[in-house]
Amino acid sequence: MAEPAVINASPLIFLSRSGYLALLQAFSPEVWVPHAVAGEILRRGREDISARAISETSWLSVRPVIEVPHQVVAWNLGPGESAVIALAREHHLEAIIDDLAGRRCASSLGVPLRGTLGLVLVAKQRGLIAEALPVIEKMMKSGLYLSKKVVESALSRVGE
């Protein structure tokens, strides 16, 4: 069975808003949401689809972070990114982060990582979606920013 993954707010928001939250479970049967990330999302209110996902989705597990290591604190990231990296590092899990500074921090500390776009590409490679482009476009309409160059490069990696 695959290991849990640890997710940050933006990937969870983009997946929820675009209706592709199930892609996350296909990637990892259990996804940990650090308290800091859950708090950020739950402050949006009960009507928010991402907040409802945290409250109503059994395989999204809100987890505490005991302490953020000084190596992460030194990067001056937000509390969500810091908590994701700390939890993933402590348990040797993959972090799902879109923020560039967070990705650089995780990479520098040897934390495996993937972004929202990477999840879509894995879903395409595993045959969970027929085409990546419509999924990417829907996520971009939900607020995910990707440059045209990044989208074209990603699509070429999955034969689109």
Rosetta constraint file for C-alpha pairs under 8 A:
AtomPair CA 2 CA 28 HARMONIC 6.01 0.50
AtomPair CA 2 CA 29 HARMONIC 6.81 0.50
AtomPair CA 3 CA 28 HARMONIC 6.55 0.50
AtomPair CA 3 CA 29 HARMONIC 7.60 0.50
AtomPair CA 3 CA 30 HARMONIC 7.52 0.50
AtomPair CA 3 CA 93 HARMONIC 6.96 0.50
AtomPair CA 4 CA 28 HARMONIC 5.65 0.50
AtomPair CA 4 CA 29 HARMONIC 6.55 0.50
AtomPair CA 4 CA 30 HARMONIC 4.82 0.50
AtomPair CA 4 CA 31 HARMONIC 5.28 0.50
AtomPair CA 4 CA 32 HARMONIC 6.71 0.50
AtomPair CA 4 CA 93 HARMONIC 6.67 0.50
AtomPair CA 4 CA 94 HARMONIC 7.71 0.50
AtomPair CA 5 CA 28 HARMONIC 6.26 0.50
AtomPair CA 5 CA 30 HARMONIC 6.84 0.50
AtomPair CA 5 CA 31 HARMONIC 4.96 0.50
AtomPair CA 5 CA 32 HARMONIC 6.04 0.50
AtomPair CA 5 CA 88 HARMONIC 7.42 0.50
AtomPair CA 5 CA 93 HARMONIC 5.72 0.50
AtomPair CA 5 CA 94 HARMONIC 5.09 0.50
AtomPair CA 5 CA 95 HARMONIC 5.98 0.50
AtomPair CA 5 CA 96 HARMONIC 7.08 0.50
AtomPair CA 6 CA 31 HARMONIC 5.73 0.50
AtomPair CA 6 CA 32 HARMONIC 4.63 0.50
AtomPair CA 6 CA 33 HARMONIC 6.00 0.50
AtomPair CA 6 CA 34 HARMONIC 7.49 0.50
AtomPair CA 6 CA 84 HARMONIC 5.93 0.50
AtomPair CA 6 CA 87 HARMONIC 7.19 0.50
AtomPair CA 6 CA 88 HARMONIC 6.00 0.50
AtomPair CA 6 CA 93 HARMONIC 6.96 0.50
AtomPair CA 6 CA 94 HARMONIC 6.29 0.50
AtomPair CA 6 CA 95 HARMONIC 4.85 0.50
AtomPair CA 6 CA 96 HARMONIC 6.01 0.50
AtomPair CA 7 CA 11 HARMONIC 7.02 0.50
AtomPair CA 7 CA 12 HARMONIC 6.83 0.50
AtomPair CA 7 CA 31 HARMONIC 6.81 0.50
AtomPair CA 7 CA 32 HARMONIC 6.29 0.50
AtomPair CA 7 CA 33 HARMONIC 5.63 0.50
AtomPair CA 7 CA 34 HARMONIC 7.69 0.50
AtomPair CA 7 CA 84 HARMONIC 6.37 0.50
AtomPair CA 7 CA 95 HARMONIC 5.93 0.50
AtomPair CA 7 CA 96 HARMONIC 4.65 0.50
AtomPair CA 7 CA 97 HARMONIC 6.51 0.50
AtomPair CA 8 CA 12 HARMONIC 6.57 0.50
AtomPair CA 8 CA 33 HARMONIC 7.02 0.50
AtomPair CA 8 CA 34 HARMONIC 7.87 0.50
AtomPair CA 8 CA 37 HARMONIC 6.11 0.50
AtomPair CA 8 CA 80 HARMONIC 6.25 0.50
AtomPair CA 8 CA 81 HARMONIC 6.20 0.50
AtomPair CA 8 CA 84 HARMONIC 6.13 0.50
AtomPair CA 8 CA 95 HARMONIC 7.80 0.50
AtomPair CA 8 CA 96 HARMONIC 6.14 0.50
AtomPair CA 8 CA 97 HARMONIC 5.52 0.50
AtomPair CA 8 CA 98 HARMONIC 7.94 0.50
AtomPair CA 9 CA 13 HARMONIC 6.01 0.50
AtomPair CA 9 CA 37 HARMONIC 5.54 0.50
AtomPair CA 9 CA 38 HARMONIC 7.59 0.50
AtomPair CA 9 CA 40 HARMONIC 7.38 0.50
AtomPair CA 9 CA 41 HARMONIC 6.72 0.50
AtomPair CA 9 CA 80 HARMONIC 7.03 0.50
AtomPair CA 10 CA 14 HARMONIC 6.07 0.50
AtomPair CA 10 CA 97 HARMONIC 7.50 0.50
AtomPair CA 10 CA 98 HARMONIC 6.87 0.50
AtomPair CA 11 CA 15 HARMONIC 6.04 0.50
AtomPair CA 11 CA 96 HARMONIC 7.06 0.50
AtomPair CA 11 CA 97 HARMONIC 6.63 0.50
AtomPair CA 11 CA 98 HARMONIC 6.61 0.50
AtomPair CA 11 CA 115 HARMONIC 7.07 0.50
AtomPair CA 11 CA 116 HARMONIC 5.34 0.50
AtomPair CA 12 CA 16 HARMONIC 6.05 0.50
AtomPair CA 12 CA 21 HARMONIC 7.45 0.50
AtomPair CA 12 CA 50 HARMONIC 6.82 0.50
AtomPair CA 13 CA 17 HARMONIC 5.95 0.50
AtomPair CA 13 CA 50 HARMONIC 5.43 0.50
AtomPair CA 14 CA 18 HARMONIC 6.03 0.50
AtomPair CA 14 CA 116 HARMONIC 7.79 0.50
AtomPair CA 14 CA 139 HARMONIC 5.82 0.50
AtomPair CA 14 CA 142 HARMONIC 6.06 0.50
AtomPair CA 14 CA 143 HARMONIC 6.81 0.50
AtomPair CA 14 CA 144 HARMONIC 6.40 0.50
AtomPair CA 15 CA 19 HARMONIC 6.15 0.50
AtomPair CA 15 CA 20 HARMONIC 4.88 0.50
AtomPair CA 15 CA 21 HARMONIC 4.75 0.50
AtomPair CA 15 CA 23 HARMONIC 7.93 0.50
AtomPair CA 15 CA 24 HARMONIC 7.83 0.50
AtomPair CA 15 CA 116 HARMONIC 7.72 0.50
AtomPair CA 15 CA 139 HARMONIC 7.04 0.50
AtomPair CA 16 CA 20 HARMONIC 6.10 0.50
AtomPair CA 16 CA 21 HARMONIC 5.09 0.50
AtomPair CA 16 CA 49 HARMONIC 6.27 0.50
AtomPair CA 16 CA 50 HARMONIC 5.46 0.50
AtomPair CA 16 CA 53 HARMONIC 7.14 0.50
AtomPair CA 17 CA 49 HARMONIC 6.48 0.50
AtomPair CA 17 CA 50 HARMONIC 7.00 0.50
AtomPair CA 17 CA 139 HARMONIC 7.57 0.50
AtomPair CA 17 CA 142 HARMONIC 5.98 0.50
AtomPair CA 18 CA 138 HARMONIC 5.83 0.50
AtomPair CA 18 CA 139 HARMONIC 5.35 0.50
AtomPair CA 18 CA 141 HARMONIC 7.98 0.50
AtomPair CA 18 CA 142 HARMONIC 6.00 0.50
AtomPair CA 20 CA 24 HARMONIC 7.66 0.50
AtomPair CA 20 CA 135 HARMONIC 7.98 0.50
AtomPair CA 21 CA 25 HARMONIC 7.30 0.50
AtomPair CA 22 CA 26 HARMONIC 6.40 0.50
AtomPair CA 23 CA 27 HARMONIC 6.37 0.50
AtomPair CA 23 CA 119 HARMONIC 7.21 0.50
AtomPair CA 23 CA 120 HARMONIC 7.49 0.50
AtomPair CA 23 CA 123 HARMONIC 6.68 0.50
AtomPair CA 23 CA 128 HARMONIC 7.86 0.50
AtomPair CA 24 CA 28 HARMONIC 6.34 0.50
AtomPair CA 24 CA 31 HARMONIC 7.79 0.50
AtomPair CA 24 CA 119 HARMONIC 7.17 0.50
AtomPair CA 25 CA 29 HARMONIC 4.98 0.50
AtomPair CA 25 CA 30 HARMONIC 6.70 0.50
AtomPair CA 25 CA 31 HARMONIC 7.36 0.50
AtomPair CA 25 CA 59 HARMONIC 7.46 0.50
AtomPair CA 26 CA 123 HARMONIC 7.75 0.50
AtomPair CA 27 CA 119 HARMONIC 7.25 0.50
AtomPair CA 27 CA 122 HARMONIC 7.78 0.50
AtomPair CA 27 CA 123 HARMONIC 7.63 0.50
AtomPair CA 29 CA 59 HARMONIC 6.71 0.50
AtomPair CA 30 CA 59 HARMONIC 4.88 0.50
AtomPair CA 30 CA 60 HARMONIC 6.20 0.50
AtomPair CA 30 CA 61 HARMONIC 7.13 0.50
AtomPair CA 31 CA 59 HARMONIC 6.19 0.50
AtomPair CA 31 CA 60 HARMONIC 4.98 0.50
AtomPair CA 31 CA 61 HARMONIC 6.10 0.50
AtomPair CA 32 CA 60 HARMONIC 5.88 0.50
AtomPair CA 32 CA 61 HARMONIC 4.79 0.50
AtomPair CA 32 CA 62 HARMONIC 5.80 0.50
AtomPair CA 32 CA 63 HARMONIC 6.21 0.50
AtomPair CA 33 CA 37 HARMONIC 6.22 0.50
AtomPair CA 33 CA 38 HARMONIC 6.13 0.50
AtomPair CA 33 CA 60 HARMONIC 6.62 0.50
AtomPair CA 33 CA 61 HARMONIC 5.81 0.50
AtomPair CA 33 CA 62 HARMONIC 4.61 0.50
AtomPair CA 33 CA 63 HARMONIC 5.90 0.50
AtomPair CA 33 CA 84 HARMONIC 7.66 0.50
AtomPair CA 34 CA 38 HARMONIC 6.23 0.50
AtomPair CA 34 CA 62 HARMONIC 5.59 0.50
AtomPair CA 34 CA 63 HARMONIC 4.81 0.50
AtomPair CA 34 CA 64 HARMONIC 5.77 0.50
AtomPair CA 34 CA 65 HARMONIC 6.59 0.50
AtomPair CA 34 CA 80 HARMONIC 7.32 0.50
AtomPair CA 34 CA 83 HARMONIC 6.07 0.50
AtomPair CA 34 CA 84 HARMONIC 6.20 0.50
AtomPair CA 34 CA 87 HARMONIC 7.43 0.50
AtomPair CA 35 CA 39 HARMONIC 5.96 0.50
AtomPair CA 35 CA 62 HARMONIC 5.93 0.50
AtomPair CA 35 CA 63 HARMONIC 5.72 0.50
AtomPair CA 35 CA 64 HARMONIC 5.43 0.50
AtomPair CA 35 CA 65 HARMONIC 7.22 0.50
AtomPair CA 35 CA 83 HARMONIC 7.96 0.50
AtomPair CA 36 CA 40 HARMONIC 6.27 0.50
AtomPair CA 36 CA 79 HARMONIC 6.12 0.50
AtomPair CA 36 CA 80 HARMONIC 5.19 0.50
AtomPair CA 36 CA 83 HARMONIC 6.65 0.50
AtomPair CA 37 CA 41 HARMONIC 6.34 0.50
AtomPair CA 37 CA 79 HARMONIC 7.66 0.50
AtomPair CA 37 CA 80 HARMONIC 4.78 0.50
AtomPair CA 37 CA 81 HARMONIC 7.97 0.50
AtomPair CA 37 CA 83 HARMONIC 7.69 0.50
AtomPair CA 37 CA 84 HARMONIC 7.98 0.50
AtomPair CA 38 CA 42 HARMONIC 5.87 0.50
AtomPair CA 38 CA 51 HARMONIC 7.86 0.50
AtomPair CA 38 CA 54 HARMONIC 7.17 0.50
AtomPair CA 38 CA 62 HARMONIC 6.76 0.50
AtomPair CA 39 CA 43 HARMONIC 6.07 0.50
AtomPair CA 40 CA 44 HARMONIC 7.40 0.50
AtomPair CA 40 CA 80 HARMONIC 7.74 0.50
AtomPair CA 41 CA 45 HARMONIC 7.98 0.50
AtomPair CA 41 CA 50 HARMONIC 6.65 0.50
AtomPair CA 41 CA 51 HARMONIC 5.58 0.50
AtomPair CA 42 CA 46 HARMONIC 7.20 0.50
AtomPair CA 42 CA 50 HARMONIC 7.85 0.50
AtomPair CA 42 CA 51 HARMONIC 4.84 0.50
AtomPair CA 42 CA 54 HARMONIC 7.92 0.50
AtomPair CA 43 CA 51 HARMONIC 7.96 0.50
AtomPair CA 44 CA 48 HARMONIC 6.04 0.50
AtomPair CA 44 CA 51 HARMONIC 6.87 0.50
AtomPair CA 45 CA 51 HARMONIC 6.69 0.50
AtomPair CA 46 CA 51 HARMONIC 6.09 0.50
AtomPair CA 46 CA 52 HARMONIC 6.18 0.50
AtomPair CA 47 CA 51 HARMONIC 7.43 0.50
AtomPair CA 47 CA 52 HARMONIC 7.11 0.50
AtomPair CA 48 CA 52 HARMONIC 6.27 0.50
AtomPair CA 49 CA 53 HARMONIC 6.11 0.50
AtomPair CA 50 CA 54 HARMONIC 6.44 0.50
AtomPair CA 51 CA 55 HARMONIC 6.37 0.50
AtomPair CA 52 CA 56 HARMONIC 5.76 0.50
AtomPair CA 52 CA 57 HARMONIC 7.96 0.50
AtomPair CA 53 CA 57 HARMONIC 5.34 0.50
AtomPair CA 53 CA 60 HARMONIC 7.91 0.50
AtomPair CA 54 CA 60 HARMONIC 6.14 0.50
AtomPair CA 54 CA 61 HARMONIC 7.82 0.50
AtomPair CA 54 CA 62 HARMONIC 7.85 0.50
AtomPair CA 65 CA 83 HARMONIC 6.28 0.50
AtomPair CA 65 CA 86 HARMONIC 7.16 0.50
AtomPair CA 65 CA 87 HARMONIC 6.08 0.50
AtomPair CA 67 CA 86 HARMONIC 7.48 0.50
AtomPair CA 68 CA 72 HARMONIC 6.52 0.50
AtomPair CA 68 CA 73 HARMONIC 6.64 0.50
AtomPair CA 68 CA 82 HARMONIC 6.69 0.50
AtomPair CA 68 CA 83 HARMONIC 6.50 0.50
AtomPair CA 68 CA 86 HARMONIC 5.40 0.50
AtomPair CA 69 CA 73 HARMONIC 6.37 0.50
AtomPair CA 69 CA 86 HARMONIC 6.66 0.50
AtomPair CA 70 CA 74 HARMONIC 5.97 0.50
AtomPair CA 71 CA 75 HARMONIC 7.34 0.50
AtomPair CA 71 CA 109 HARMONIC 7.99 0.50
AtomPair CA 72 CA 76 HARMONIC 7.59 0.50
AtomPair CA 72 CA 77 HARMONIC 7.79 0.50
AtomPair CA 72 CA 82 HARMONIC 6.21 0.50
AtomPair CA 72 CA 85 HARMONIC 7.43 0.50
AtomPair CA 72 CA 86 HARMONIC 7.14 0.50
AtomPair CA 72 CA 105 HARMONIC 6.94 0.50
AtomPair CA 73 CA 77 HARMONIC 7.08 0.50
AtomPair CA 73 CA 82 HARMONIC 7.02 0.50
AtomPair CA 75 CA 101 HARMONIC 7.87 0.50
AtomPair CA 75 CA 105 HARMONIC 6.77 0.50
AtomPair CA 77 CA 81 HARMONIC 6.17 0.50
AtomPair CA 77 CA 82 HARMONIC 5.88 0.50
AtomPair CA 77 CA 101 HARMONIC 7.23 0.50
AtomPair CA 77 CA 102 HARMONIC 6.71 0.50
AtomPair CA 78 CA 82 HARMONIC 6.13 0.50
AtomPair CA 79 CA 83 HARMONIC 6.01 0.50
AtomPair CA 80 CA 84 HARMONIC 6.19 0.50
AtomPair CA 81 CA 85 HARMONIC 6.19 0.50
AtomPair CA 81 CA 97 HARMONIC 7.37 0.50
AtomPair CA 81 CA 99 HARMONIC 7.99 0.50
AtomPair CA 81 CA 102 HARMONIC 5.85 0.50
AtomPair CA 82 CA 86 HARMONIC 6.05 0.50
AtomPair CA 82 CA 102 HARMONIC 7.57 0.50
AtomPair CA 83 CA 87 HARMONIC 5.98 0.50
AtomPair CA 84 CA 88 HARMONIC 6.01 0.50
AtomPair CA 84 CA 95 HARMONIC 6.44 0.50
AtomPair CA 85 CA 89 HARMONIC 5.86 0.50
AtomPair CA 85 CA 95 HARMONIC 6.46 0.50
AtomPair CA 85 CA 102 HARMONIC 7.79 0.50
AtomPair CA 85 CA 106 HARMONIC 6.02 0.50
AtomPair CA 85 CA 111 HARMONIC 7.22 0.50
AtomPair CA 86 CA 90 HARMONIC 6.00 0.50
AtomPair CA 87 CA 91 HARMONIC 6.23 0.50
AtomPair CA 87 CA 93 HARMONIC 7.91 0.50
AtomPair CA 88 CA 92 HARMONIC 5.54 0.50
AtomPair CA 88 CA 93 HARMONIC 4.58 0.50
AtomPair CA 88 CA 94 HARMONIC 5.94 0.50
AtomPair CA 88 CA 95 HARMONIC 5.77 0.50
AtomPair CA 88 CA 111 HARMONIC 6.82 0.50
AtomPair CA 89 CA 93 HARMONIC 6.52 0.50
AtomPair CA 89 CA 109 HARMONIC 7.95 0.50
AtomPair CA 89 CA 111 HARMONIC 5.80 0.50
AtomPair CA 92 CA 111 HARMONIC 7.27 0.50
AtomPair CA 93 CA 111 HARMONIC 7.34 0.50
AtomPair CA 93 CA 112 HARMONIC 6.99 0.50
AtomPair CA 94 CA 111 HARMONIC 6.53 0.50
AtomPair CA 94 CA 112 HARMONIC 4.74 0.50
AtomPair CA 94 CA 113 HARMONIC 5.13 0.50
AtomPair CA 94 CA 114 HARMONIC 7.29 0.50
AtomPair CA 95 CA 106 HARMONIC 7.83 0.50
AtomPair CA 95 CA 111 HARMONIC 7.00 0.50
AtomPair CA 95 CA 112 HARMONIC 6.23 0.50
AtomPair CA 95 CA 113 HARMONIC 4.61 0.50
AtomPair CA 95 CA 114 HARMONIC 6.40 0.50
AtomPair CA 96 CA 113 HARMONIC 5.64 0.50
AtomPair CA 96 CA 114 HARMONIC 4.94 0.50
AtomPair CA 96 CA 115 HARMONIC 5.26 0.50
AtomPair CA 96 CA 116 HARMONIC 7.20 0.50
AtomPair CA 97 CA 102 HARMONIC 6.76 0.50
AtomPair CA 97 CA 103 HARMONIC 6.31 0.50
AtomPair CA 97 CA 113 HARMONIC 6.94 0.50
AtomPair CA 97 CA 114 HARMONIC 6.36 0.50
AtomPair CA 97 CA 115 HARMONIC 5.10 0.50
AtomPair CA 97 CA 116 HARMONIC 7.37 0.50
AtomPair CA 98 CA 102 HARMONIC 7.52 0.50
AtomPair CA 98 CA 103 HARMONIC 6.88 0.50
AtomPair CA 98 CA 114 HARMONIC 7.78 0.50
AtomPair CA 98 CA 115 HARMONIC 4.94 0.50
AtomPair CA 98 CA 116 HARMONIC 6.50 0.50
AtomPair CA 99 CA 103 HARMONIC 6.13 0.50
AtomPair CA 100 CA 104 HARMONIC 6.13 0.50
AtomPair CA 101 CA 105 HARMONIC 6.18 0.50
AtomPair CA 102 CA 106 HARMONIC 6.12 0.50
AtomPair CA 103 CA 107 HARMONIC 6.01 0.50
AtomPair CA 103 CA 113 HARMONIC 7.17 0.50
AtomPair CA 104 CA 108 HARMONIC 6.06 0.50
AtomPair CA 105 CA 109 HARMONIC 6.35 0.50
AtomPair CA 106 CA 110 HARMONIC 6.25 0.50
AtomPair CA 106 CA 111 HARMONIC 4.91 0.50
AtomPair CA 106 CA 112 HARMONIC 7.15 0.50
AtomPair CA 106 CA 113 HARMONIC 7.12 0.50
AtomPair CA 107 CA 111 HARMONIC 5.62 0.50
AtomPair CA 107 CA 112 HARMONIC 6.84 0.50
AtomPair CA 107 CA 113 HARMONIC 7.37 0.50
AtomPair CA 114 CA 118 HARMONIC 5.62 0.50
AtomPair CA 114 CA 119 HARMONIC 7.02 0.50
AtomPair CA 115 CA 119 HARMONIC 6.45 0.50
AtomPair CA 116 CA 120 HARMONIC 6.61 0.50
AtomPair CA 117 CA 121 HARMONIC 6.37 0.50
AtomPair CA 117 CA 136 HARMONIC 7.30 0.50
AtomPair CA 117 CA 154 HARMONIC 7.90 0.50
AtomPair CA 118 CA 122 HARMONIC 6.21 0.50
AtomPair CA 119 CA 123 HARMONIC 6.15 0.50
AtomPair CA 120 CA 124 HARMONIC 6.26 0.50
AtomPair CA 120 CA 132 HARMONIC 6.32 0.50
AtomPair CA 120 CA 135 HARMONIC 7.33 0.50
AtomPair CA 120 CA 136 HARMONIC 7.37 0.50
AtomPair CA 121 CA 125 HARMONIC 6.18 0.50
AtomPair CA 121 CA 132 HARMONIC 6.65 0.50
AtomPair CA 121 CA 154 HARMONIC 7.36 0.50
AtomPair CA 121 CA 155 HARMONIC 7.96 0.50
AtomPair CA 121 CA 158 HARMONIC 6.70 0.50
AtomPair CA 122 CA 126 HARMONIC 6.07 0.50
AtomPair CA 123 CA 127 HARMONIC 6.22 0.50
AtomPair CA 123 CA 128 HARMONIC 5.03 0.50
AtomPair CA 123 CA 129 HARMONIC 5.98 0.50
AtomPair CA 124 CA 128 HARMONIC 5.83 0.50
AtomPair CA 124 CA 129 HARMONIC 5.13 0.50
AtomPair CA 124 CA 130 HARMONIC 6.42 0.50
AtomPair CA 124 CA 131 HARMONIC 6.41 0.50
AtomPair CA 124 CA 132 HARMONIC 6.00 0.50
AtomPair CA 124 CA 158 HARMONIC 7.05 0.50
AtomPair CA 125 CA 158 HARMONIC 6.70 0.50
AtomPair CA 131 CA 135 HARMONIC 7.35 0.50
AtomPair CA 131 CA 160 HARMONIC 7.66 0.50
AtomPair CA 132 CA 136 HARMONIC 6.12 0.50
AtomPair CA 132 CA 155 HARMONIC 7.04 0.50
AtomPair CA 132 CA 158 HARMONIC 7.98 0.50
AtomPair CA 132 CA 160 HARMONIC 7.74 0.50
AtomPair CA 133 CA 137 HARMONIC 6.03 0.50
AtomPair CA 133 CA 155 HARMONIC 7.11 0.50
AtomPair CA 133 CA 160 HARMONIC 7.75 0.50
AtomPair CA 134 CA 138 HARMONIC 6.14 0.50
AtomPair CA 135 CA 139 HARMONIC 6.25 0.50
AtomPair CA 136 CA 140 HARMONIC 6.11 0.50
AtomPair CA 137 CA 141 HARMONIC 6.26 0.50
AtomPair CA 138 CA 142 HARMONIC 6.38 0.50
AtomPair CA 139 CA 143 HARMONIC 6.51 0.50
AtomPair CA 139 CA 144 HARMONIC 5.65 0.50
AtomPair CA 140 CA 144 HARMONIC 4.35 0.50
AtomPair CA 140 CA 145 HARMONIC 5.93 0.50
AtomPair CA 140 CA 146 HARMONIC 7.31 0.50
AtomPair CA 146 CA 150 HARMONIC 6.23 0.50
AtomPair CA 146 CA 151 HARMONIC 6.46 0.50
AtomPair CA 147 CA 151 HARMONIC 6.34 0.50
AtomPair CA 148 CA 152 HARMONIC 6.09 0.50
AtomPair CA 149 CA 153 HARMONIC 6.11 0.50
AtomPair CA 150 CA 154 HARMONIC 6.08 0.50
AtomPair CA 151 CA 155 HARMONIC 6.07 0.50
AtomPair CA 152 CA 156 HARMONIC 6.18 0.50
AtomPair CA 153 CA 157 HARMONIC 6.52 0.50
AtomPair CA 154 CA 158 HARMONIC 6.90 0.50
AtomPair CA 155 CA 159 HARMONIC 6.26 0.50
AtomPair CA 155 CA 160 HARMONIC 4.91 0.50
AtomPair CA 156 CA 160 HARMONIC 5.35 0.50
